[in-house]
Amino acid sequence: MAQFSSVVIGNESLLVQCSEKLLAAGHAIRAVVTRNPDIAAWAEGRALPVVAPGAGLSARLAPMGGFDWLLSISNLDMIQRDVLAMPAQGAVNFHDGPLPRHAGLNAPVWALIEGESRHGITWHMIEGGVDEGDILVTRGFDIAATDTALTLNTKAYEAAIDSFGDLLDQLEHGLRRVPQDLSQRSYHALADRPSAHGLLDFTRPAHELARLVRALDHGGYANPLSAPKLRAHGRLWLVGSARAVEGAGTPGAVVEATDDHLTVACGEGALKMAHFTHLCGALALVAQVGKPGDVLDVPSVEERAAISARVAEVAPHERHWRARHADLAPVELQGLGKGGGALVSRPLVLGEAVAPEALVAAWAARLDGHDLCDIACADAALADLSGGGFIAPWVPLRIDAGGSLGGLAEALETALNETRKRKGFLTDLPARDPDLSGPPQVPHIGLSFGAGHIPGTAVTVELTDGMATFHTDTGRMPPAQAELLAARLELLAREADAGATVAALP
């Protein structure tokens, strides 16, 4: 048996299972590349060097010395070319689907959505394009009629562990490479989402919709794609479970409603749904969603396409917004009501000495009492994207008011450019990520660039065409309090000096 050395890279527990097999066979692991703290702790317990992934990885690996194989195991990051050039023998990747049929990401989910009867896993060389390298080992298994994303991922995990011995044998004694027939290839990118972001189309057969709900059921784990949902009474509701049953009627018509389930007619059969929640993940009563005699919304083909197009604009940025929500520090004001009052607006005089957005940020930080905080931000583009409820009408804008007003203005310009580039986040994100403790709190103060009052804020300062407008909801605060806050902002603007520290402003 030929001994070899390797660097392993990945962020899921499968990496640990396979690495233990490597070590048990006497093969050296030069480094473990991961951002998962649990995997890092395991590696440190095994006295293995831990290296952070991302830009500059080759420089961080260089001190570890030469190695034979790079093994990518449950790793969703693209590996840079200079890193792929480092191993003497080559690089191998684990893929959670059969190649070339389901290349790309989230293969088990797409296999379920597309009605496959079998699935599988693949160990392949990292060569050419994404998931295009020669196949080394495969394992196939049946997809059961009750399989969900969770159970199919479990089957793939078990097949990966079971097949790793075969891969190990090839790494020790020689590769048995099988080229892929790329004419059979399909590919799903990180930002791909189901049609209309999982909105159920009741004109379709009930068994297709039940399969979609199962395909998006990740159990208690993070759902990287979409939550299945329906639209009723002008709102979106998430669907926890569904199965096809006998029934007929106008697509979308509620044919039965009980305390625990709702049955809706489809293009073929009926769909019995249960475990409804609000977009934020909070439980919803069946009666809130529908009752006998109701007809749930059935968007047209054109409307579904428009939803998909909007979602496609923000989906590539989901990892960024997950991280921002986990780090959210929303500005808070004291003594607010619950809202629902009249929207009152009045003009502001902010002068021209300092950028008005920096004045608003400094004022918000002073009111909140913390130098580092987040306000809500929106522009006209986000206001347009958020129509329909699939995308939130605000994003967090980070303020660091610990220095000078001029420094805050410069930092804010950078933050605004980044925010505009990242566009927005999907409203079902909190329900799909167990690491997020509920929906993000909308900061009480908002900064709007031609988007009007930002929903959920108590106060929004809107900047447009060289003018500033102060919007407040009388249900959140009485007019006298709103006028006092506006007057404080105008006072700060009159006294503003770019060289002054924010803490020194009135």
Secondary structure, 3 states (H helix, E strand, C coil): CCCCEEEEECCCHHHHHHHHHHHHCCCEEEEEECCCHHHHHHHHHCCCCEECCCCCHHHHHHHHCCCCEEEECCCCCCCCHHHHCCCCCEEEEEECCCCCCCEECCHHHHHHHCCCCEEEEEEEECCCCCCCCCEEEEEEEECCCCCCHHHHHHHHHHHHHHHHHHHHHHHHHCCCCECCCHHHCCEECCCCCCHHHHECCCCCEHHHHHHHHHHCCCCCCCCCCCCCEEEECCEEEEEEEEEEECCCCCCCEEEEECCCEEEEECCECEEEEEEEECCCCCECCHHHHCCCCCECCCCCHHHHHHHHHHHHHHHHHHHHHHHHHHCCCECCCCCCCCCCCCEEEEEECCCCCCCHHHHHHHHHHHHHCCCEEEEEEEEHHHHHHCCCCCECCCEEEEEECCCEHHHHHHHHHHHHHHHHHHCCCECCHHHHCCCCCCCCCCCCEEEEECCCCCCCCCEEEEEECCEEEEEEECCCCCHHHHHHHHHHHHHHHHHCCCCCEHHHCC
